[in-house]
Amino acid sequence: MTWDYRSSKDFKDYYEERRLQRRIGFVFVFLSGIFLAFLFKLWYLQVVNGESYRRLADNNRLRQVVENPLRGLLLDREGRPIVRNRIAFNVLLDREKIKQLDQTVATLSRVLDLPESTVRQRIARYRNRPVFEPVIVKEDVDMAEAAYLESRRLELPEISVAIEPKRSYEDGHLAAHALGYVGEISESQLGKPRYAGYQLGDVIGKAGVEVAYDGDLAGEKGWKQVIVNSLGREMRELPVGKRPVQGNALRLTIDLDLQRELEAAFEDKMGSAVFLDPYSGEVLAIISKPSYDPNVFARRFSAEEWKGLMDSETHPLQNRAIQSKFAPGSVFKIVMSIAALESGKASPARTDFCPGYAYIYGRKFLCHQEGGHGTLAMVEAIKRSCNVYFYHLGKDMGIEIISEWAHKLGFGQRTGIDLMHEEAGTVPDDAWKRRTRNEPWYPGETISVSIGQGAVEVTPLQMAVFASLIGNGGTQYRPHLLLRREIRGGVEEEAHAPEVVSKVEIKPSTLKVVKEAMWEVVNQGGTGTKAAIPGRDVCGKTGTAQVVKASAGVKSEKLAESIRDNAWFVGFAPRDNPRIAFAVFVERGGHGGEAAAPIAQRVMLKFFDKLDHPSEETRIARAPQHP
Amino acid sequence: MLERRSIHSLDWLLALAVLALCAVSLGMVYSATLGGPLSPLAKKQLIYVALGLAAMIITLAVDYHTLASVSYLFYAASLVLLVYLLFFGRAIANTRGWLELGPVNFQPAEMTKITTLLALSSYLSRNRSSSLTPGNMGAILLIVGLPVVLIARQPDLGTALTFMPLVVVAVFLGGIRIRTILILVMIPILALPLLWTHYLQDYQKERVLTFLDPARDPKGAGYQVLQSRIAVGSGGLIGKGFLEGTQGQLKFLPAQHTDFIFALLAEERGFLGSLVVLSLYFIVIYRCIAIARAARDLLGVYLAMGMMALFACQVLINIGVVLGLMPTTGVPLPLMSYGGSSMITTLAGFGLVLNVWMRRLVN
C-alpha cells in the first residue's frame, strides 16, 4: 500500500501550475465574496438595526410581574374588624429537587394526611408546566403542619411552605349575605368594562359588600420587573416597579354587638331580619337564614361543594332580606290605615262590626278571630289585627288608592340599598294585572290585598324601611351598609351622608293614629306584646302571612311545618324620635307575635343597653343626625 | 523528522489564527455554559483543545508524504470503525455515530474526514493526467462515497454532507472543464422541484420554509432563527460584554455552546468582536489557499485545499445559519463550537496544512 513520493511524477508542470493557480484564485475570490456578504449582513443586523433587536432582546428577558394588593378590611361601625386578611400556608413541591419520587410522595402523604394517589395526581397535573413551577400539593394547611415542614427544610429540601393572603370572615356565617364573599374572576367577567385591567386568577368581590364596594376594597396593583430566562423562570428582580397599595378599609354601619345578638336570637330558624337607624337608613344588623360560611369561597373549593350550595332546597346563598318576596300579611294593615285616612275614605273613628267573617261580593271572608272582635274602631282594629275591619276598608277604597299609597310608602320598588340584585316586590293594581297576566283586576282580589295577602309581595328590607318611615314621620332614607371609607394613612373620608329617597306627606293626625295603634299592639295586650320593653315605648305590628289558603282560621301550631304561616314583626322604638326600626321575618314561623316579636325584643334590649351605657366607640359611632 | 529549519519556516500567521480561535472558543464555551448544568463542559473543551494541539503537533511533525504513503491504511481503518459503529455504536440523539472512550464520547466520522482527505489527496496526486478521466471520477466518488454512505447510515446526514467539499475540490482542481461544472451545478437546481415533492421529508421542507419566513412558526422551527437573529442584532457595535449576553445567558439561544456559539459571540462582543473572529476565519482560509499555491507538489495542493474546503464549508454554513442566510442545518462551527471530535480532527487537519507549508522548500 505504501509508495515513495519521490518516485512519483507529481511535480507541478507549467501548464498545470497556471491552471491550478487560476482555479485556486477563483476559489479565493469566491470565498472572499461570501465573507464580505457576511460582514455586510452583520453590519446590517448589529449596527443598523441593533437598537430594535436590543428592544426585542429586552422583551424576551424582561417580564412585568403584577403584585396583587391586599383587600381592604371591613370594620363594624365601631371599628371592630369583621373581615380581615389572613395568611394561608400552601405546601409546595419543587420537582427539580426531587431525588426519590416514591420517597417524597410517601413523606407528603404521611405529613399531610393525604392518600399517596392524591399526591401523585396533584403532581401529575403539572406535567405540562415548566419544571421549576412548584406543585401545590395542599392548600391552606394548618400552622402545625406548616411548622413541621418548615423545621425539616434540610431533610426535605424539595418541600416548602408558601404563604398566600386569604380573605378571612372572622365570625364565619355572621352577616354572610351582607358581607358577601370573594372568588376568582370568571372569564365572562373579564370582558366587562368594570373589570378592565384584571387578569384570570385575580380575586374579586362576588357578592354583598365585597362586590358592591370592590373598587374601594381591591386596592391598587403593584408591579415589579424581573429578568426571566427562556423557560420563564425568574432569575433576578430589577430595582424598579411599584408596591401594591392595599384597598381602603370600609367602616360598615353594622353594629357587631347587635348583629351577634340577632344571630343568636334567630337560632336556626329560616328567614330574615333588618334593623335600621330610622333617621339615616344605616343598617345596624341584617340577617338571612339559612346562611353559609364565606370562608369556603376564599379557598379553591370543589365543584361539588358549589353545587351543594346552589342546589340546596333552602337556598342558603339567597339573601332573603333583599331578594325574597313574601306576602306582608297583617303588617299591610298599617298601609291600609294610612291610605284610608289620607285619602279621606275613613276617619279614625270609623267603626265596624266583626262577627268573625264578612260576606263581600257574595263570598265569605274569615277573620282570624273565631267568633269575631265585635265592634271596633281603627286603632283597636290594628291592635287586634281584625281582618273584617280591613276587608271593608279595602272594599271602600278600591285597589287603586291602596296601590297608590303602597307605592308612596316604598313598596313595589327597590329601596336602593348598596347591595346588588335587590328585588322590588309587587304592589298589584289593575294596570299591573293587565300587564303581567293579561286580565282585569277583580274587586274580590282587593279584599285579599287589604290584609296583605294575594298578589302583594314585599321584602323584609322594604318592611324595615317602611317602619323607619312611620317612625321618623314620613321620610324614606336609602338604606346602606357603608358608614365611611377609611382612606390610606388613616385619614378618614367624609362619612356616607344619609340620602333621602322621598318625603311622604302624611298628616300628623294620621301618624298619631298609626303610632298609637302600633304602640298598643305591643304595650296594650295586642298581638306584639312579646316585643315589649318597659320604658321604651316599642311600637310594632305583627303579621301572619298564609303560605296556603287552607291555613286561614287554623292555628299555626296545628299545621305541618312546611305549610305553616310566615311570621312578621315590624316596628320601631321608642314611639317619639325612634332610634331603631326593624322588620323580622320568620319563614314558617307561625304567628308573628310568637316567632318574630321576641327576636326583635332581644336585639332592641341590646341596642338600648348600649345606648344607656355607651363606650367611647359607641358614642363616636352613633350617627349625629338624630333629633 | 522535524528539522530546525522547518520550524523556522512554520506559517505563524495560520498557527496564531488557529490558536486565537481556540482561545475565543474556550471563552465562549465558558460563557455559554456558565451557571447552568453545563459548566463542566468548559473544562472539557480545554482538554479537547489540548488534545487537538497534540494531534496537530503530530500531523505537523511527520512529513506529509510519509502520512500520505500510509493514507490507505488510515482510510481503511476508519472505514472499519464506521462499519463497527453501525452495529455497536453508541446512540446519541438517535445517531449511532459515537464511540465510547472511557468518560468521553468520540465521533469517528470527524476523524474520517482527515483520513479521507489524506487518501483522496494521495490518490489524486499519483493518478491523474492533465484532466480527470472517468476512472479518476469513479475513484474520487468511491473514496469519498464509502464513508459518506456509512455515516449516512448511522444516520447522520448532516455530517455525511460535510464530506462533499472534498469532491468539489477534487473535481474542480482536477481539471474538469468549466462548462461541465456549470452543467453539474444546473442539474440539482433543475431537479429541485422533483427533490422537493419526492425526496425531502416534511421536517426538512419545514426548515426551508421557516428559513424563508421565520415568523410562520415562531415557537417551533422559527424560534431558533428568530432568537439567533435577536442575539446577533442586539449585540450592537460593541456587544453587551463578556458573560452579559442576555439571549445567551438566559438560554433564549438554542444550542448556544454548539451550533449557535457565533450568535453568542456576536451578542457579547458585538460587531467589532464578530469582525475580529470573522477575520480570523478568513485568515485561516486565506493562509490555506496561500499554502496550496506555494505547495511544492500536488499532494500538498490537495491537502491544503481539501482541508480549506472542509473547514470553509462548515464555517460558512454555520455562520450563514446564525445570520439567517441559510436554513438551520446543525453543523458546528469549527474551532469554536463545543465538542471534542470536531476540535481534535480540525486541529489535526491544520497540522497537515502547516506541514505542507513547512516542507514547501524541501527538495
Contacts between the chains, C-beta under 8 A, distances in Angstrom:
chain1	res1	chain2	res2	distance
A	1	B	70	7.2
A	1	B	72	4.8
A	1	B	73	6.0
A	2	B	69	4.3
A	2	B	70	5.9
A	3	B	69	5.8
A	3	B	126	7.2
A	4	B	69	7.1
A	5	B	65	3.9
A	5	B	68	6.6
A	5	B	69	6.7
A	5	B	125	7.9
A	5	B	297	7.3
A	5	B	299	6.7
A	6	B	65	7.9
A	8	B	125	7.1
A	8	B	126	5.4
A	10	B	125	4.5
A	10	B	126	6.5
A	10	B	297	5.0
A	10	B	298	4.6
A	10	B	299	6.2
A	11	B	296	7.5
A	11	B	297	5.9
A	12	B	296	7.9
A	12	B	297	6.8
A	12	B	298	6.5
A	12	B	301	7.8
A	15	B	130	7.0
A	16	B	130	6.4
A	16	B	175	7.9
A	19	B	175	6.7
A	20	B	173	6.2
A	20	B	301	6.3
A	21	B	293	6.2
A	23	B	172	6.0
A	23	B	173	5.7
A	24	B	173	7.3
A	24	B	289	5.9
A	24	B	292	5.7
A	24	B	293	5.7
A	24	B	301	7.8
A	24	B	305	6.7
A	27	B	172	7.4
A	27	B	289	6.6
A	27	B	305	7.4
A	27	B	308	8.0
A	28	B	286	7.2
A	28	B	289	4.9
A	31	B	285	5.9
A	31	B	289	8.0
A	31	B	312	5.8
A	31	B	316	7.8
A	32	B	282	7.7
A	34	B	316	5.7
A	35	B	278	6.6
A	35	B	281	7.8
A	35	B	282	5.2
A	37	B	325	7.6
A	38	B	278	6.3
A	38	B	316	7.9
A	38	B	319	5.8
A	38	B	320	7.5
A	38	B	323	6.4
A	38	B	325	7.6
A	39	B	275	7.0
A	39	B	278	6.3
A	41	B	323	4.9
A	41	B	324	8.0
A	41	B	325	6.3
A	42	B	232	7.2
A	42	B	266	7.0
A	42	B	271	5.9
A	42	B	274	5.1
A	42	B	275	7.3
A	42	B	278	7.3
A	42	B	323	6.8
A	43	B	271	6.4
A	45	B	229	6.7
A	45	B	232	5.1
A	45	B	233	4.3
A	45	B	266	8.0
A	45	B	323	6.9
A	46	B	232	6.4
A	46	B	233	6.0
A	46	B	235	5.4
A	46	B	236	5.7
A	46	B	237	6.6
A	46	B	266	6.7
A	46	B	270	6.1
A	46	B	271	4.1
A	46	B	274	7.1
A	47	B	236	7.1
A	47	B	237	5.4
A	47	B	271	5.4
A	49	B	233	5.5
A	50	B	233	5.9
A	50	B	234	6.8
A	50	B	235	7.1
A	50	B	236	3.7
A	50	B	237	6.7
A	50	B	271	7.9
A	51	B	236	7.6
A	52	B	233	7.3
A	53	B	229	7.2
A	53	B	230	5.3
A	53	B	232	7.5
A	53	B	233	2.7
A	53	B	234	4.3
A	54	B	233	7.5
A	54	B	234	4.4
A	54	B	236	6.5
A	56	B	230	4.7
A	56	B	233	7.5
A	56	B	234	6.8
A	57	B	230	5.3
A	57	B	231	7.2
A	57	B	234	3.8
A	57	B	246	5.6
A	57	B	247	5.5
A	57	B	252	7.9
A	57	B	267	7.9
A	58	B	246	7.8
A	60	B	227	7.7
A	60	B	230	6.7
A	60	B	246	7.3
A	60	B	247	6.8
A	60	B	250	7.4
A	60	B	252	5.3
A	61	B	246	4.8
A	61	B	247	7.8
A	61	B	250	5.2
A	61	B	252	7.3
A	227	B	246	7.6
A	227	B	250	6.9
A	228	B	250	7.1
A	229	B	250	4.0
A	229	B	251	5.0
A	229	B	252	7.5
A	230	B	227	7.9
A	230	B	250	6.0
A	230	B	251	4.3
A	230	B	252	4.3
A	231	B	251	7.1
A	235	B	250	6.6
